[in-house]
Amino acid sequence: MDQLSAISEELAEIDGRIADNFRSLANGFQKLDKIKDSSRQSRQLEDLTDKMRDSKRLIKEFDKEVKALEANFDRETTKMLNDKKQSMIKELNSYVALKKQYASNIENKKIELFEGANEGFAEENVLLASSMTNQQLMDNGNRMMDETDQAIERGKKVVQETITVGTETAAALKAQTEQMSRIVNELDSIHFSIKRASQLVKEIGRQVATDKCIMGLLFLIVAGVVAIIIVKLVHPNNKDIRDIPGLAPPAMNRRLLWSQSHS
């Protein structure tokens, strides 16, 4: 690593990244032996395959960088870099071979598991069929067809019930929507009625206030007239108080005037 750093920082960085990938691959394949579940093994193998792809890309970058700087190297340096590249390729190929081996083992396990289950089921069916007469085979076949028909009918019933429930739900939603629409319209009407009633109350209040003012003025006028009449009756000779138009003078004055004219 230090030797590569003296030659090129870029080559040293690529070499370090490749070394990290190789360490991850080595640890990954060690863990793969401890995993018993085939599905988990497949996922682990996929992760290791991604690491190998990245390592292959980095080796290509390493080779490209070596070729770009080859004119500046002497023969020994060029040989050392080429040997380094070949060592990387050899180590990567070893991991590729391991990957193929594990992939083959995982695939074989899956095939054995699948075929084992099928074979057991097939053997069981063969044994059952060989122990039956033709009539039993026909009866068994008819029974299986009847069960299939019943299953189909149950499926149809479930579908029909689902359609019915969906229809009823849609109708209920429609009715609720219409009801909500009516409630909104009624609320609008109530709001308008309340607003109109409020305006009427304000108008009535203004009319009542006006009527009170008029009644107050009339009361003052009547009180004034009554007061003048009372004062006039009590002091008929008081010239400071004018006679009220339309009101006759006191009867005493009329008699006095009549007496003077005769005398």
Number of C-alpha atoms within 10 A of each C-alpha: 12 9 9 17 13 10 16 14 13 15 20 18 15 19 23 13 14 23 14 13 20 20 10 15 22 13 12 16 18 11 12 18 10 9 13 9 10 15 12 12 20 17 11 16 22 14 13 24 16 13 19 22 13 15 24 17 12 18 21 15 16 22 15 13 15 20 13 10 12 14 10 12 13 9 10 9 15 17 12 12 19 15 12 15 17 13 12 19 15 12 11 21 14 10 18 15 11 14 18 12 11 17 17 12 13 18 13 12 13 14 12 12 12 11 12 12 11 12 12 11 11 12 11 12 11 11 10 11 14 11 10 12 10 11 9 12 15 12 12 14 12 12 12 12 12 12 12 12 12 12 12 12 12 12 12 12 12 12 12 12 12 12 12 12 12 12 12 12 12 12 12 12 12 12 12 12 12 12 12 12 12 12 12 12 12 12 12 12 12 12 12 12 12 12 12 12 12 12 12 12 12 12 12 12 12 12 12 12 12 12 12 12 12 12 12 12 12 12 12 12 12 12 12 12 13 12 12 16 17 12 13 20 13 10 11 16 11 11 9 7 13 9 14 12 6 6 8 9 13 12 8 10 12 11 10 10 10 11 10 8 7 6 5
